[in-house]
Every structure is written in structure tokens, then in C-alpha cells.
Amino acid sequence: MSKSSRHCFRSLTVEENLFTGALGRSSSRTGVKADLDRVYSLFPRLAEKRRTRSGLTSGGEQQMTAIGRGLMSRPKLFVLDEPSMGLAPLIVDEIFSALKWLNRDEGLSILVAEQNSAVALKYADRATVLENGVSVLEGSAADLRQRTDIKTYYLGGAPLPPQHFPKETAA
């Protein structure tokens, strides 16, 4: 994923990007400031970069900015698509730890579509496994992590059996 696809306004600072998430909601300046402080406590590196133009920050910082901007709108359900894509493992852990905290401690419902199944199952409480858009398995992430078939097919234990690959068509 390129930096530009992380949906930051590249010419705005990190803080200005975060403020755009609060537009359109009814809230006092105090409420917006409290939400900004909350984002900075989740992602301290954003506080350090608050005056930096988003286009000059790393991919991980842009992802944190995009997530923070979404949180500024005070969602009831927070939906993320591939939040780990293209990011260093330490940044992925930082982001998923923040999401886990938001869910566990603040009660925010979070839906994550993530191809990195090891990361998704490490931080999730519940998970659904989809193949070709069809739910094939669901349950607690802890239970799914222990299943031999999940370990084998999704966590790097062995190659997928032939029926999991698309059929080749004759030319």
C-alpha cells in the first residue's frame, strides 16, 4: 500500500488531519481537545509529529493518523481494512495493541478485515475465517489459534490443499 492510499491529507499536518475527523459532529472545543488527547495517548508518536505535514511522515505514522482521524468522529463501530498492510511488525503491534485496548477498555466495537491471520488472531477476541467471501469458520480467536487446521492452512504450517487454489482455465 502506498503512502497516498492511507487516506491522509498529505498537505495538512498530522494534527490538522486529526481535527478533520471531528468535523460534522456536535461537540464542544473541550470535547474535541479531549478526543485529540486520547488519540495522542494511543499513538504518542503522533504527538511528536503533530506539526509535521502528513505527506512527510512514515507509512506507519500515516496509518496511525488515519485511525486517529476515524476515532475523532466517535464511531460506535470502527471498521478497518488491512490496517497492517505494508507496515513494519513493531508498528503493526503498536496499532493492534491500541485497537485491542479500545475494544476491551472503552467498549468500542471494531471490525477488521485482515489477511495477516497471525496478527488478526493474536489480538482478536472473536474471528471469522472467510474463503472467497464465504464464512467457513468462526469462533473465539483463542480457540481458532489452537486448531490444527487453522495452524496448518492459515498460520504458515503447510501449503493449502489443491481445492483451495483457483482452477486454471484452458486458453
HELIX and SHEET records of a PDB file:
HELIX    1   1 LYS A    3  ARG A    6  5                                   4    
HELIX    2   2 VAL A   14  THR A   20  1                                   7    
HELIX    3   3 ARG A   29  LEU A   42  1                                  14    
HELIX    4   4 PRO A   44  GLU A   48  1                                   5    
HELIX    5   5 SER A   54  LEU A   56  5                                   3    
HELIX    6   6 GLY A   59  MET A   72  1                                  14    
HELIX    7   7 PRO A   89  GLU A  106  1                                  18    
HELIX    8   8 SER A  117  TYR A  123  1                                   7    
HELIX    9   9 ALA A  141  GLN A  146  1                                   6    
HELIX   10  10 THR A  148  TYR A  154  1                                   7    
HELIX   11  11 PRO A  162  HIS A  164  5                                   3    
SHEET    1   A 2 LEU A  77  ASP A  81  0                                        
SHEET    2   A 2 SER A 109  ALA A 113  1                                        
SHEET    1   B 2 ARG A 126  GLU A 131  0                                        
SHEET    2   B 2 VAL A 134  SER A 140 -1                                        
END                                                                             
